[in-house]
């Protein structure tokens, strides 16, 4: 299974069949970094592949939620990005899961969560702002940091979007 598209198709099928750890092991066939996890470009390609092939937003949300609960760091990283695309399906639940991931034991998961929150803030400002504002008073420094980074990422995303409009 050397072909990138074959690996991505198998990865997606594993996710759809709720074989989440197997899916992550499949993804590793496209290359790993120093932590024995897929490199960021591989994860981004996999995320985009899932988003473009799972048209049912409820199913995509369910996959994201399940990935958010796996012990594997890669699964939780991927979950953050998927959650940011399905926020509108259940804002409260998605916000709560992203907050949990923003306080993850792994610093890279926390960074991915902050980036996902920035995306949500950019695209659902009126709904998500109150949550992210409340995070600035959270007992966890990790969650407070995620709120600040989310605002920064949202600003950067908005700047990129405004440049692309012209």
C-alpha positions as CSV (number, residue, x, y, z in Angstrom):
1,X,0.0,0.0,0.0
2,X,2.5,2.6,-1.2
3,X,0.1,4.8,-3.1
4,X,-0.9,7.9,-1.1
5,X,-4.5,7.8,-2.3
6,X,-4.8,4.1,-1.3
7,X,-3.5,4.9,2.2
8,X,-5.9,7.8,2.6
9,X,-8.8,5.6,1.3
10,X,-7.9,2.9,3.8
11,X,-7.5,5.6,6.6
12,X,-11.0,6.9,5.8
13,X,-12.5,3.4,5.7
14,X,-11.0,2.6,9.1
15,X,-12.5,5.8,10.5
16,X,-15.9,5.0,9.0
17,X,-15.7,1.6,10.6
18,X,-14.7,3.0,14.0
19,X,-11.2,1.5,13.8
20,X,-9.6,4.7,15.0
21,X,-6.2,3.3,16.2
22,X,-5.9,1.2,13.1
23,X,-6.7,4.3,11.0
24,X,-3.8,6.2,12.7
25,X,-1.4,3.2,12.1
26,X,-2.5,3.3,8.4
27,X,-1.7,7.0,8.2
28,X,1.8,6.3,9.5
29,X,2.6,4.5,6.3
30,X,2.8,8.0,4.6
31,X,5.7,8.9,6.9
32,X,6.4,9.8,10.4
33,X,8.4,12.4,12.3
34,X,10.6,12.2,15.3
35,X,7.7,11.3,17.6
36,X,6.7,8.3,15.4
37,X,3.6,10.1,14.5
38,X,2.6,11.3,11.0
39,X,4.2,14.6,9.9
40,X,2.0,17.6,9.9
41,X,1.6,17.8,6.1
42,X,0.4,14.1,6.2
43,X,-2.1,14.9,8.9
44,X,-3.4,17.9,7.1
45,X,-3.8,15.9,3.9
46,X,-5.7,13.3,5.8
47,X,-7.9,15.9,7.4
48,X,-8.7,17.4,4.1
49,X,-9.4,14.0,2.6
50,X,-11.8,13.1,5.4
51,X,-13.6,16.5,5.1
52,X,-14.0,16.2,1.4
53,X,-15.2,12.7,1.4
54,X,-17.6,12.6,4.5
55,X,-20.5,14.8,3.4
56,X,-22.7,13.9,6.3
57,X,-21.8,16.5,8.9
58,X,-23.3,14.5,11.7
59,X,-21.1,11.5,10.8
60,X,-18.1,13.8,10.5
61,X,-18.8,15.2,14.0
62,X,-19.1,11.7,15.4
63,X,-15.8,10.7,13.9
64,X,-14.2,13.8,15.4
65,X,-15.6,13.2,18.8
66,X,-14.4,9.6,18.8
67,X,-10.9,10.6,17.7
68,X,-10.9,13.2,20.5
69,X,-11.2,10.4,23.0
70,X,-8.4,8.1,21.7
71,X,-5.2,7.7,23.6
72,X,-3.1,8.3,20.5
73,X,-1.9,11.9,20.2
74,X,-2.4,11.9,16.4
75,X,-6.1,11.1,16.8
76,X,-6.6,14.0,19.1
77,X,-4.7,16.4,16.8
78,X,-6.8,15.3,13.8
79,X,-10.0,15.6,16.0
80,X,-9.3,19.3,16.7
81,X,-9.4,20.2,13.0
82,X,-12.4,18.1,12.2
83,X,-14.3,19.6,15.2
84,X,-13.6,23.1,13.9
85,X,-15.4,22.2,10.7
86,X,-18.5,20.8,12.3
87,X,-18.8,23.4,15.2
88,X,-22.2,24.5,13.8
89,X,-23.7,21.0,14.3
90,X,-23.5,21.2,18.1
91,X,-21.7,24.4,19.3
92,X,-21.9,23.6,23.0
93,X,-20.6,20.1,22.7
94,X,-17.9,21.1,20.2
95,X,-16.7,23.9,22.4
96,X,-16.6,21.6,25.5
97,X,-14.5,19.1,23.6
98,X,-12.1,21.7,22.2
99,X,-11.7,23.1,25.7
100,X,-10.8,19.6,27.0
101,X,-8.3,19.3,24.1
102,X,-6.9,22.7,24.9
103,X,-6.0,21.3,28.3
104,X,-4.6,18.0,26.9
105,X,-1.5,16.5,28.6
106,X,0.3,16.7,25.2
107,X,1.5,20.2,24.2
108,X,1.1,19.5,20.5
109,X,-2.6,18.6,20.9
110,X,-3.0,21.8,22.9
111,X,-1.5,23.8,19.9
112,X,-3.7,22.0,17.4
113,X,-6.7,22.8,19.7
114,X,-5.8,26.5,19.8
115,X,-5.5,26.6,16.0
116,X,-8.9,24.9,15.7
117,X,-10.4,27.4,18.1
118,X,-9.0,30.2,16.0
119,X,-10.8,28.7,13.0
120,X,-14.0,28.4,14.9
121,X,-13.7,32.0,16.2
122,X,-13.2,33.3,12.7
123,X,-16.2,31.4,11.2
124,X,-18.6,31.5,14.2
125,X,-17.6,34.6,16.1
126,X,-21.0,35.5,17.4
127,X,-21.5,32.0,18.9
128,X,-18.0,31.1,20.0
129,X,-16.8,34.5,21.4
130,X,-18.5,34.1,24.7
131,X,-17.0,30.7,25.3
132,X,-13.5,31.7,24.3
133,X,-13.9,34.9,26.5
134,X,-14.8,32.7,29.4
135,X,-11.8,30.5,28.8
136,X,-9.6,33.5,29.6
137,X,-10.7,33.1,33.3
138,X,-10.3,29.3,33.3
139,X,-8.4,27.7,36.2
140,X,-6.1,26.0,33.7
141,X,-3.3,28.1,32.3
142,X,-3.4,25.8,29.2
143,X,-7.0,26.8,28.5
144,X,-6.3,30.5,29.1
145,X,-3.3,30.2,26.7
146,X,-5.5,28.5,24.0
147,X,-8.0,31.4,24.2
148,X,-5.2,34.0,23.6
149,X,-3.7,31.9,20.8
150,X,-7.2,31.4,19.2
151,X,-7.7,35.1,19.1
152,X,-4.3,35.5,17.5
153,X,-4.9,32.7,14.9
154,X,-8.4,34.2,14.2
155,X,-6.9,37.5,13.5
156,X,-4.3,36.0,11.2
157,X,-6.9,33.9,9.4
158,X,-9.1,37.0,8.9
159,X,-6.1,38.9,7.5
160,X,-5.4,36.1,5.0
161,X,-9.1,35.9,4.0
162,X,-9.3,39.7,3.4
163,X,-6.2,39.6,1.2
164,X,-7.6,36.7,-0.8
165,X,-10.8,38.7,-1.4
166,X,-9.0,41.3,-3.5
